[in-house]
Amino acid sequence: MDPRVTRRTQPGYGLRDSLLDLPTVSVVLPVDHLFGAKTDIYAHTEMRGMDWERAKSMEWI
């Protein structure tokens, strides 16, 4: 990162503060359900219905 940007910030707007303020969503499910070749939801985003529902855990961090 450019030190001219990261070293000259207003109080409360430093790099550490900015990274801690990033909204993050954690989604946990079996890898095959996310990236598997036949049943994944990543490559089959247009599929609908109960056959494409997946159990998961989701958390806003």
Residue frames as qw, qx, qy, qz and C-alpha x, y, z in Angstrom:
[[0.000, 0.888, 0.461, 0.000, 0.00, 0.00, 0.00],
 [0.346, 0.650, -0.026, 0.676, 1.09, 3.53, -0.69],
 [0.471, -0.326, -0.500, 0.649, 2.63, 4.95, 2.51],
 [0.005, -0.126, -0.044, -0.991, 1.52, 8.45, 1.47],
 [0.547, -0.372, -0.410, -0.628, -2.04, 7.24, 1.91],
 [0.749, -0.362, -0.554, 0.041, -1.70, 4.93, 4.91],
 [0.533, -0.156, -0.408, 0.725, 0.49, 7.16, 7.10],
 [0.010, -0.014, 0.073, -0.997, -1.35, 10.47, 6.72],
 [0.301, -0.496, -0.737, -0.347, -4.85, 9.86, 7.98],
 [0.365, -0.549, 0.114, -0.743, -7.23, 11.66, 10.27],
 [0.201, -0.193, 0.839, -0.468, -7.75, 10.13, 13.76],
 [0.635, 0.212, 0.590, -0.451, -10.13, 7.17, 13.50],
 [0.741, 0.600, -0.036, -0.300, -9.52, 6.73, 9.75],
 [0.130, -0.616, 0.758, 0.173, -6.29, 4.72, 9.85],
 [0.496, 0.236, -0.771, -0.323, -5.74, 1.44, 8.07],
 [0.115, -0.043, -0.936, 0.330, -6.35, -0.68, 11.17],
 [0.343, 0.307, 0.470, -0.753, -9.60, 1.13, 11.98],
 [0.547, 0.356, -0.328, -0.683, -10.77, 0.81, 8.38],
 [0.413, 0.148, -0.885, -0.155, -10.11, -2.94, 8.23],
 [0.004, 0.155, 0.859, -0.488, -11.90, -3.50, 11.55],
 [0.394, 0.371, 0.280, -0.793, -14.94, -1.59, 10.25],
 [0.328, 0.172, -0.712, -0.596, -15.40, -3.70, 7.11],
 [0.787, -0.031, 0.290, -0.544, -18.73, -5.53, 7.24],
 [0.154, 0.322, -0.919, -0.170, -18.19, -9.26, 6.85],
 [0.860, -0.046, 0.068, -0.503, -20.57, -12.17, 6.33],
 [0.122, -0.355, 0.927, 0.008, -19.43, -15.68, 7.22],
 [0.856, 0.120, -0.096, -0.494, -21.24, -18.52, 5.41],
 [0.205, -0.397, 0.893, -0.052, -20.35, -22.05, 6.48],
 [0.895, 0.189, 0.147, -0.376, -21.47, -25.16, 4.58],
 [0.810, -0.114, 0.499, 0.285, -19.83, -28.28, 3.13],
 [0.126, -0.497, 0.482, 0.710, -17.39, -27.43, 0.32],
 [0.191, 0.185, 0.865, 0.426, -19.24, -29.65, -2.20],
 [0.120, 0.754, 0.631, -0.135, -22.44, -27.67, -1.63],
 [0.004, -0.860, 0.027, 0.510, -20.65, -24.45, -2.48],
 [0.152, 0.695, -0.546, -0.443, -18.12, -25.50, -5.14],
 [0.590, -0.018, 0.804, 0.069, -18.97, -29.12, -6.07],
 [0.037, -0.119, 0.673, 0.729, -19.30, -29.90, -9.78],
 [0.172, -0.360, -0.825, -0.400, -22.90, -31.20, -9.76],
 [0.346, -0.699, -0.626, 0.018, -24.66, -29.80, -6.70],
 [0.377, -0.216, -0.226, 0.872, -22.90, -26.53, -5.96],
 [0.097, 0.866, 0.451, -0.192, -24.73, -23.26, -5.57],
 [0.242, -0.624, 0.250, 0.700, -21.78, -21.19, -6.84],
 [0.091, -0.146, 0.701, 0.692, -21.97, -22.34, -10.47],
 [0.084, -0.450, -0.830, -0.319, -25.73, -23.03, -10.52],
 [0.006, -0.168, -0.354, 0.920, -26.97, -19.64, -9.34],
 [0.436, 0.006, -0.273, -0.857, -30.11, -19.72, -11.48],
 [0.416, -0.192, -0.884, -0.093, -31.41, -23.04, -10.13],
 [0.415, -0.320, 0.219, -0.823, -34.49, -22.77, -7.92],
 [0.822, -0.216, -0.358, -0.386, -36.63, -25.01, -5.70],
 [0.769, -0.559, 0.252, -0.179, -36.24, -27.36, -2.76],
 [0.952, 0.136, 0.011, 0.272, -33.68, -29.53, -4.60],
 [0.510, 0.550, -0.165, 0.641, -31.27, -26.58, -4.54],
 [0.464, -0.819, 0.095, -0.323, -31.78, -25.56, -0.90],
 [0.663, 0.234, -0.567, 0.429, -28.65, -26.10, 1.26],
 [0.634, -0.725, -0.233, 0.137, -28.22, -26.22, 5.03],
 [0.492, 0.480, -0.212, 0.694, -25.77, -23.56, 6.15],
 [0.442, -0.681, -0.341, 0.474, -24.68, -21.37, 9.01],
 [0.328, 0.645, 0.149, 0.674, -24.50, -17.63, 8.36],
 [0.467, -0.671, -0.316, 0.482, -23.19, -14.89, 10.62],
 [0.229, 0.889, 0.022, 0.397, -22.78, -11.12, 10.24],
 [0.719, -0.272, -0.236, 0.594, -19.41, -10.23, 11.80]]
